[in-house]
Amino acid sequence: MGLDDKIDNASQDTAGKVKEGVGRATDNERLEAEGRNDQAGAKLKQAGEKIKDAFKS
């Protein structure tokens, strides 16, 4: 997993957490759901990168 990918995935996860928190604080269900989706997407990308790394070894 390249450093750029790790940074992109971490920033997407962090942005998702922020969106979810803001959505929860403002009672905006759509924004809260978007935040959860962003976090899930980042986790899937991280898992995919780990699998690729495992096969490179």
DSSP file (Angstrom, degrees, kcal/mol; ACC not computed):
  #  RESIDUE AA STRUCTURE BP1 BP2  ACC     N-H-->O    O-->H-N    N-H-->O    O-->H-N    TCO  KAPPA ALPHA  PHI   PSI    X-CA   Y-CA   Z-CA
    1    1 A M              0   0    0      0, 0.0     2,-0.1     0, 0.0    45,-0.0   0.000 360.0 360.0 360.0 124.9    0.0    0.0    0.0
    2    2 A G     >  -     0   0    0      1,-0.1     4,-2.2     4,-0.0     5,-0.2  -0.356 360.0-118.6 -74.5 155.4    1.5    3.3   -1.1
    3    3 A L  H  > S+     0   0    0      1,-0.2     4,-2.4     2,-0.2     5,-0.2   0.884 114.7  55.4 -60.7 -39.4    1.8    6.2    1.3
    4    4 A D  H  > S+     0   0    0      1,-0.2     4,-2.6     2,-0.2    -1,-0.2   0.904 107.8  49.0 -60.7 -41.5   -0.4    8.3   -0.9
    5    5 A D  H  > S+     0   0    0      2,-0.2     4,-2.7     1,-0.2     5,-0.2   0.907 110.2  50.9 -64.7 -41.5   -3.2    5.7   -0.7
    6    6 A K  H  X S+     0   0    0     -4,-2.2     4,-2.4     1,-0.2    -2,-0.2   0.917 112.3  46.6 -61.8 -43.0   -2.9    5.4    3.1
    7    7 A I  H  X S+     0   0    0     -4,-2.4     4,-2.5     2,-0.2    -2,-0.2   0.921 112.7  49.3 -66.5 -43.9   -3.2    9.2    3.4
    8    8 A D  H  X S+     0   0    0     -4,-2.6     4,-2.2     2,-0.2    -2,-0.2   0.918 113.3  46.6 -61.2 -44.4   -6.2    9.4    1.0
    9    9 A N  H  X S+     0   0    0     -4,-2.7     4,-2.3     2,-0.2    -1,-0.2   0.902 113.0  48.9 -66.3 -41.0   -8.0    6.6    2.8
   10   10 A A  H  X S+     0   0    0     -4,-2.4     4,-2.5    -5,-0.2    -2,-0.2   0.894 112.1  48.6 -66.0 -39.4   -7.3    8.1    6.2
   11   11 A S  H  X S+     0   0    0     -4,-2.5     4,-2.6     2,-0.2    -2,-0.2   0.880 111.0  50.3 -69.6 -36.2   -8.5   11.5    5.1
   12   12 A Q  H  X S+     0   0    0     -4,-2.2     4,-2.1    -5,-0.2    -2,-0.2   0.906 112.0  48.3 -65.8 -40.5  -11.6   10.0    3.6
   13   13 A D  H  X S+     0   0    0     -4,-2.3     4,-2.1     2,-0.2    -2,-0.2   0.927 113.3  47.1 -64.2 -45.2  -12.3    8.2    6.9
   14   14 A T  H  X S+     0   0    0     -4,-2.5     4,-2.3     1,-0.2    -2,-0.2   0.915 111.4  50.4 -64.0 -43.4  -11.7   11.4    8.9
   15   15 A A  H  X S+     0   0    0     -4,-2.6     4,-2.7     1,-0.2    -1,-0.2   0.887 109.2  52.7 -61.9 -38.1  -13.9   13.4    6.6
   16   16 A G  H  X S+     0   0    0     -4,-2.1     4,-2.6     2,-0.2    -1,-0.2   0.895 108.2  50.0 -63.7 -40.4  -16.6   10.8    7.0
   17   17 A K  H  X S+     0   0    0     -4,-2.1     4,-2.3     2,-0.2    -2,-0.2   0.898 111.7  48.4 -65.0 -40.0  -16.4   11.0   10.8
   18   18 A V  H  X S+     0   0    0     -4,-2.3     4,-2.8     2,-0.2     5,-0.2   0.941 112.1  48.7 -65.1 -47.0  -16.7   14.8   10.6
   19   19 A K  H  X S+     0   0    0     -4,-2.7     4,-2.8     1,-0.2     5,-0.2   0.921 111.9  49.3 -58.1 -45.0  -19.7   14.6    8.3
   20   20 A E  H  X S+     0   0    0     -4,-2.6     4,-2.4     1,-0.2    -1,-0.2   0.919 112.4  47.9 -62.4 -43.2  -21.4   12.1   10.5
   21   21 A G  H  X S+     0   0    0     -4,-2.3     4,-2.6     2,-0.2    -2,-0.2   0.909 113.3  46.8 -64.1 -43.2  -20.8   14.2   13.6
   22   22 A V  H  X S+     0   0    0     -4,-2.8     4,-2.3     2,-0.2     6,-0.2   0.912 112.4  50.9 -65.6 -41.8  -22.0   17.4   11.9
   23   23 A G  H  <>S+     0   0    0     -4,-2.8     5,-3.0    -5,-0.2     4,-0.4   0.904 112.3  46.4 -61.1 -41.7  -25.1   15.5   10.6
   24   24 A R  H ><5S+     0   0    0     -4,-2.4     3,-0.7     3,-0.2    -2,-0.2   0.915 113.1  49.3 -66.5 -42.6  -25.8   14.2   14.1
   25   25 A A  H 3<5S+     0   0    0     -4,-2.6    -2,-0.2     1,-0.2    -1,-0.2   0.836 118.2  38.8 -67.0 -33.5  -25.3   17.6   15.7
   26   26 A T  T 3<5S-     0   0    0     -4,-2.3    -1,-0.2    -5,-0.2    -2,-0.2   0.358 110.3-118.4 -98.7   5.1  -27.6   19.3   13.2
   27   27 A D  T < 5 +     0   0    0     -3,-0.7     2,-0.8    -4,-0.4    -3,-0.2   0.873  63.4 149.0  58.2  39.6  -30.1   16.5   13.0
   28   28 A N     >< -     0   0    0     -5,-3.0     4,-2.1    -6,-0.2    -1,-0.2  -0.864  26.9-174.5-106.1  97.7  -29.4   16.1    9.3
   29   29 A E  H  > S+     0   0    0     -2,-0.8     4,-2.4     1,-0.2     5,-0.2   0.843  81.1  55.8 -63.4 -35.7  -29.9   12.4    8.6
   30   30 A R  H  > S+     0   0    0      2,-0.2     4,-2.3     1,-0.2    -1,-0.2   0.930 110.0  44.6 -63.2 -46.1  -28.7   12.7    5.0
   31   31 A L  H  > S+     0   0    0      2,-0.2     4,-2.1     1,-0.2    -1,-0.2   0.878 112.5  52.6 -66.9 -37.9  -25.3   14.2    6.0
   32   32 A E  H  X S+     0   0    0     -4,-2.1     4,-1.9     2,-0.2    -1,-0.2   0.914 110.6  47.6 -62.7 -43.1  -25.0   11.7    8.8
   33   33 A A  H  X S+     0   0    0     -4,-2.4     4,-2.4     2,-0.2    -2,-0.2   0.888 109.1  53.7 -66.2 -39.7  -25.6    8.8    6.3
   34   34 A E  H  X S+     0   0    0     -4,-2.3     4,-2.6     1,-0.2    -1,-0.2   0.904 107.7  51.9 -60.5 -40.9  -23.1   10.3    3.8
   35   35 A G  H  X S+     0   0    0     -4,-2.1     4,-2.1     2,-0.2    -1,-0.2   0.914 109.7  47.9 -62.3 -43.8  -20.5   10.4    6.6
   36   36 A R  H  X S+     0   0    0     -4,-1.9     4,-2.3     1,-0.2    -1,-0.2   0.896 111.9  50.8 -64.2 -39.1  -21.1    6.7    7.4
   37   37 A N  H  X S+     0   0    0     -4,-2.4     4,-2.6     2,-0.2    -2,-0.2   0.899 108.5  51.7 -65.2 -40.7  -20.8    5.9    3.7
   38   38 A D  H  X S+     0   0    0     -4,-2.6     4,-2.2     2,-0.2    -1,-0.2   0.915 110.9  48.3 -61.3 -42.7  -17.6    7.7    3.4
   39   39 A Q  H  X S+     0   0    0     -4,-2.1     4,-2.2     2,-0.2    -2,-0.2   0.912 111.4  49.5 -64.2 -42.8  -16.1    5.8    6.3
   40   40 A A  H  X S+     0   0    0     -4,-2.3     4,-2.2     1,-0.2    -2,-0.2   0.909 110.2  51.1 -63.9 -41.7  -17.3    2.5    4.9
   41   41 A G  H  X S+     0   0    0     -4,-2.6     4,-2.2     1,-0.2    -1,-0.2   0.903 109.5  50.0 -61.9 -41.7  -15.7    3.3    1.5
   42   42 A A  H  X S+     0   0    0     -4,-2.2     4,-2.3     1,-0.2    -1,-0.2   0.903 110.2  50.2 -64.2 -40.8  -12.4    4.2    3.1
   43   43 A K  H  X S+     0   0    0     -4,-2.2     4,-2.3     2,-0.2    -1,-0.2   0.884 109.7  50.7 -66.4 -37.9  -12.4    0.9    5.1
   44   44 A L  H  X S+     0   0    0     -4,-2.2     4,-2.4     2,-0.2    -1,-0.2   0.914 110.5  49.2 -64.6 -41.8  -13.1   -1.1    1.9
   45   45 A K  H  X S+     0   0    0     -4,-2.2     4,-2.3     2,-0.2    -2,-0.2   0.904 110.4  51.0 -63.5 -40.9  -10.3    0.7    0.1
   46   46 A Q  H  X S+     0   0    0     -4,-2.3     4,-2.1     2,-0.2    -1,-0.2   0.913 110.3  49.3 -62.8 -42.2   -7.9   -0.1    3.0
   47   47 A A  H  X S+     0   0    0     -4,-2.3     4,-2.1     1,-0.2    -2,-0.2   0.912 110.7  50.5 -63.3 -42.6   -8.9   -3.7    3.0
   48   48 A G  H  X S+     0   0    0     -4,-2.4     4,-2.3     1,-0.2    -2,-0.2   0.896 110.0  49.7 -62.0 -41.1   -8.3   -3.9   -0.7
   49   49 A E  H  X S+     0   0    0     -4,-2.3     4,-2.4     1,-0.2    -1,-0.2   0.883 109.0  52.4 -66.1 -37.9   -4.9   -2.4   -0.4
   50   50 A K  H  X S+     0   0    0     -4,-2.1     4,-2.1     2,-0.2    -2,-0.2   0.894 109.0  50.1 -64.9 -39.0   -4.0   -4.8    2.4
   51   51 A I  H  X S+     0   0    0     -4,-2.1     4,-1.7     2,-0.2    -2,-0.2   0.929 110.5  49.5 -64.2 -45.0   -5.0   -7.7    0.1
   52   52 A K  H  X S+     0   0    0     -4,-2.3     4,-1.1     1,-0.2    -2,-0.2   0.913 111.0  50.3 -59.3 -42.1   -2.9   -6.4   -2.7
   53   53 A D  H  X S+     0   0    0     -4,-2.4     4,-1.0     1,-0.2     3,-0.3   0.876 106.0  56.1 -63.9 -37.4    0.1   -6.0   -0.3
   54   54 A A  H  < S+     0   0    0     -4,-2.1     3,-0.3     1,-0.2    -1,-0.2   0.870 108.7  46.7 -63.9 -36.3   -0.3   -9.5    0.9
   55   55 A F  H  < S+     0   0    0     -4,-1.7    -1,-0.2     1,-0.2    -2,-0.2   0.691 104.0  62.2 -80.2 -18.0    0.0  -10.9   -2.6
   56   56 A K  H  <        0   0    0     -4,-1.1    -1,-0.2    -3,-0.3    -2,-0.2   0.790 360.0 360.0 -74.5 -26.9    3.0   -8.7   -3.4
   57   57 A S     <        0   0    0     -4,-1.0    -1,-0.2    -3,-0.3    -2,-0.1   0.468 360.0 360.0 -72.2 360.0    5.0  -10.5   -0.7
